[in-house]
Amino acid sequence: MDPAVQDFRPDLIIISTHPEERSVWLSQDIVERARRKYSVPVRHVVSFVPAEIFGA
């Protein structure tokens, strides 16, 4: 278990990513890996910030 999860003991983990076409985390399957690793619910939130605002 990761130190932050062990120390904080959350009852929910929220992972926020860019949309799939811009997300490195999603290409690494981070959301599903977290769901398998932790015994608490994992929620995935997609940020739809326009590229011109984000600076990309």
Secondary structure, DSSP 8 states (H G I E B T S, - for coil): --HHHHHH--S-EEEEE--GGG-HHHHTTHHHHHHHH-SS-EEEEE----HHHHT-
